[in-house]
Each structure stands twice: as C-alpha cells, then as structure tokens.
Amino acid sequence: MPWVPLLLLASLGCPKRVTTDTSPVAALLAQCDQAWERRGMAGIEASEEPLDQAYALDPDNPDVLWRLVRQQVTIGLAEETERASTYAFAEGRSLGVRCLDAVPRVAQARAQSWELAMEELTPAQEPCVAWTSIAWARWIAAHGGGASALDLPRARLLADTSITFDSDELSTLGRWADGLLLATIPDWAGRSPSFGKTQLDRVRNRRRDDLHVHADRLLLVRDELGAEDVRTSLEEIRTLDATAPDHARALERVEASLAGPPPDLAHATEEPE
C-alpha cells in the first residue's frame, strides 16, 4: 500500500520535540518563583496568588507544598512582631508535615516514628524536609527553646536529614537550620553557640549574598564574633539589597540590636516543665 512508506517518511522527517512540563501547575509554580525572586519590587503577596492557585489544583504536590513552606518562612521573617512571626513559622511547619503525609508509605512510617519516615522519603519530598527544617528551627528560635522541648528532637532530625541530601542547596538549608537550633536550643538540649556559628559560617560561605544568614550571625551568635568580625559583617550586610520586605525587616532587627546588648537568649536555658 503506497501510503505506508509515505507516512513512514513523514514521521522520520518530523523533528523530535523536547518534552517539557506544560501543565497548569508547573506554569503557576514558575510564576510563583519569579514573583518570589522579585518580591523586593512586587512584594511578598505577588507570589501567593499563583501558589494558591497551584495548591487548589494539586494540594498533594510536593513541589507546591515546599513552596508554601518557603512562603510562610518568608512571611514570618517579614512580620513586625514575634507573635506574628511565630504563627507564620508554625504554619510552614504544618505544611511541611502535610507534604510528608501526602505519600501514604511515608505517612504510615511517621505514625510509627519520624526516623522511619525519613528512611521512606521520596526524592520529591526532599525540598519539603529541608524547608520544613528551616521553618521549624525559626519557630523554635522565635518561640523559645525551653517552651518547645517536645519539638526539638523532630526539628534536629529534619535538619540532620537535610544535611545528607545530595542537592547542595538543600543540604545548605539543613546546615542553616542546624546552626539556628544550636544557637537557640536550651543548654540541657545541647546548645552550642560556637558550633552554631561554625554552621552559619559555612552557610554564609555558600550564600554570601543572602542577607538573612548575615543577620542570623549578628543576632544569634554575636557573642561568638570578634569586634572586627562584627564590624566587617555589618559593612557587608549593609551593602546587600534589602528592598524585599523580609530583608528589610531583618536589617531593621540587626540595626536595633546594635543599640543595646546582644539578644537575650536566657529563655533558652529554661528546663521544660
């Protein structure tokens, strides 16, 4: 039949197309990422609308959920009060747990132990774990280590797990969370500002233009910094772009802390009731 070879030739002559994810969710997440990166110009709210739409379309998608965690962390860092910040970080933590439970075998494992759940993680859930480790660590830092004693083992586990991820970006987030925890957890739980500084230093070496890691060092481990380190760190943080609401708020907190003594972390030494 003459049409067979003609069809064959036609198919051979068609160039192969590169397969890309053109789903509505992927498009919305791309919009979200662009708006989040440009939040200094558009504000934090600009990345919320496409993210909310993506969540409505696919609420169990880990790519949606980890961005929701990131969004809540960003909101928490921009809030004017500790109470509002704590609430936002808690929301991020809850969304991260939802991401874990979106995979049935991980949810079943978590019902037995968090350690077992970490062994059952899918690769797609790794960003959720890393960002949730940050949300949880910031919640503990804002809420007070002594008052959050029951959360400490889980927060440490998420940070330690994230550090082992192959992705440099995700492992850096885990190291960042570990540094935050070491600087703010109670003495009885292993508080070590010196090692917390070491972890934050490692993060700063990889994310030199991230204003938040500079702020964390100056706010949480300033007693571990020499006078020259404080001076150069201040010079450096003041050169960074602080137009994003969360960056502006972090810089405000740093400048305010310089007017008085380092932040009082005495609450971190309280024993749990």
N, C-alpha and C positions, 0 to 999 in steps of 0.2 A: 504494500500500500504506500503510495508516494508521499502521503502526509506524515508518515512516521519519521523519516530522516529529516524532513523539513522542521518538524517540531524539535527533533534532537539538535539540529544545527542552531535553531533559535535559542534553545536553552543553553547550549555551550557558548553562544555569543553574548549572553547576558552577564554583565559584571556581577561579582558576588558583593552582596551588601554586608556591611559590618553590623552585627547585631548589637543594638543598644536598648537600654531600658527606657521606653517611651510611655510608661504607664502614668496615669494622672498623679499617683502618689509620688513617683520619682520626680516629676516636674515640680510638684509643690515643695518637695524637700530641697530641690535645687534653689527655688525661690527663697525658701527659709534660710538656707546657708548664706546666700548672697546678702540678704537683709541683715542677718546676724553679724556678718563681717563689716557691714556698713552702718551699724547701729549708732555710730558717732554722728552720722548725718540724719538718719531716719528715725532714730530712737529704738528702744527695745521692742516696742509694740509692733513694729513693721514685720518682724519675723514670726509673730504669734499667729497672725491670720492664716498664712499658708500652712503652718504647722497644725493648727486646729482643724483645718480642712482635711489634711492628710490623716489625722487621727480619726476623724469621723468616717473616712473611707476604709481605714485599715488599723483598728485600735490595737491589734496584737503584733504589729510590725515592729521588730526591734530597731530598725532604722528610724522609725517615728518616735519610739519611746526614749531612745537615748538622747535624741534632740530635745525632747520635752524635759528631760533631766537637766540638760545643759541650759535650757531656757530658764528653769527655776533657779539654778545656781546663779545665773547672770542677774536675774531679778533680785535675788537675795543680796547680792553684792552691791546692788544699786539702791537698796532701801535705806531710808533715813533713820530708822530705828532698829534696835537689836531685836525687838519683838517681831517686827515685820520680816526681818532677815531670817530669823529662826523659823518662822512659818514657811517661807519660801523654800528654805533648805529641806525642811521636813516634807514638803510636797515633792521635791525632787527625789528624796529618798524613797517615798512611797511609789512613785512612778518607776523607779529602778527595780523595786521588788516586783512590781507588776510585770516588768519586762522578763524577769526570771521565771515567773509563774506562767508566762504566755506559752512556754514549751512544757507540755504535760510531764515528760520524764524528769525535767528539772524541778518542776513544782512538787512532784511526788518525792523526789530526793530531798528537797528542802523541808518537807514535812517530817523527815527523819533527822536530818542535821544539815546545817549550812555547809559544812565541809564536804559532805556528799554531793550537795548541789553544785559546788564548784567543780567537782570531777565530771559532772554531766553537762557542763556548759556547751552550747553550740558556738561556733566561731562568730555567728551573727550577734550573739549576746555579749561578746567581749566589750564593745563600747559601752553597753549598759552598765557592766560591772565597774569599768574604770570611772565613768562619770558619776555613778552612784557612790563610789568610794570618796570622791570629792565632795558630793552633796552631804554625805554622812559626816565626814570629817569637819566640814564647815558648820554643820548643825551642832556637833559636839563642842567646837570652839566657841560658838555663839551661846549655846545653852549652858555650858559649864560641864567640865569633865566629871565632877563628882555627882552631879544630878543625872548624868546619862550613863551610869555604870553598866546597866544591862545592855546598852548598845555597843560598848567598847569592843567585846570580842568579835562581833559581826563586822564592825567598821574596820578593825585591824585585818580581819580575814579578807575582806574585799580589796583593801589596799595591797596586802601581800600577794594576793592572786593576780591583781592587775600588773604588778611589777614583773611577773613572769611572762606576760604576753609578748609575742614576737614583734608586734607593732611598737615602734619606738614612741609614737605619740601616746599610745595607751599606757605603756609601761611608765612613761614620764608622769602621766596623770596619777598612776598608782604611787609613785615615789613622792609626788607632791602631797597626796593625801596622807602618806606615812609621815612626812615632815610636819604637817599640820597637827596630826594626832600626837606625835612625840613632844610637840611644843605645848600642848594644852591638856593632855590627859592627866589624871591625878598621879601623885608620886607613887602611891601604892600600886598603880597600874603600869608603872614603868616609864613615867615621864622622864624625858632626856632632852632638854633644850639644845644641848651641844650636838647630839646626833640629829635632832630636828633641823638644826642649822645646816648640818652636812647634807641632809637630803634636799633641803631647799636650795642650797648652793648648786647641787647637781642639776636641779630643775632649771635654775637661772642660767647655767652654762648652756643649756639646750634651748631655752626660751628667753633669750636676753631682752627681746622687745616686748615681753609680756609684763605689763605694769603690775599685775596682781602678785606675781612672785616677789617682786621688789618690795611691794607693800607688806606682804606676809613676813618677810625677813625683818623689816623695820618695826613692825607692830608686835610680832610674836617672839622673836629671838634677839631683840636689840641688846639685851644684857650680854649676849654671846659675841657681839660685834665690837671691835675696837673703835676708838674715836675716828680714826682715819677711814675705816670701812663705812661707818655711818655717814661721814661727810661725802665720800665718793658715791655711796649708794643714793644719797639724796640728790646729788648732782645728776646722777644717771636717771633717776625716776622722773625728775623734773624736765628732762629732755623728751620723754615719751609722750605719745599722743594720748591725751586724757579727755577727748571730746565725747567718748562713749559714756553713758550715764554711770555704768558700773566702775569705769576707770576714774571718772571724776570723783565719785564718792570715796573710792579707795585712797586717792591722793588727798582728799579733804581729811580723811581719818589720820593719814600719816602726818600731815601738817599740824593737825590738832594735837597729836601725841607729842610733838616736839615742844609744845608749850608747857608740858608738865612731865612727870616721871613716866617711865615705860608702862604699858598697860598692866593693870593689876590682875594677875592670874592666881591670886591667893585661893580663889574658889576651887581651883583645880586640885588642891591638896586635901579637900574635904573627904572624909570617909563616907561611903554610902550608908544610908540608914538600914 
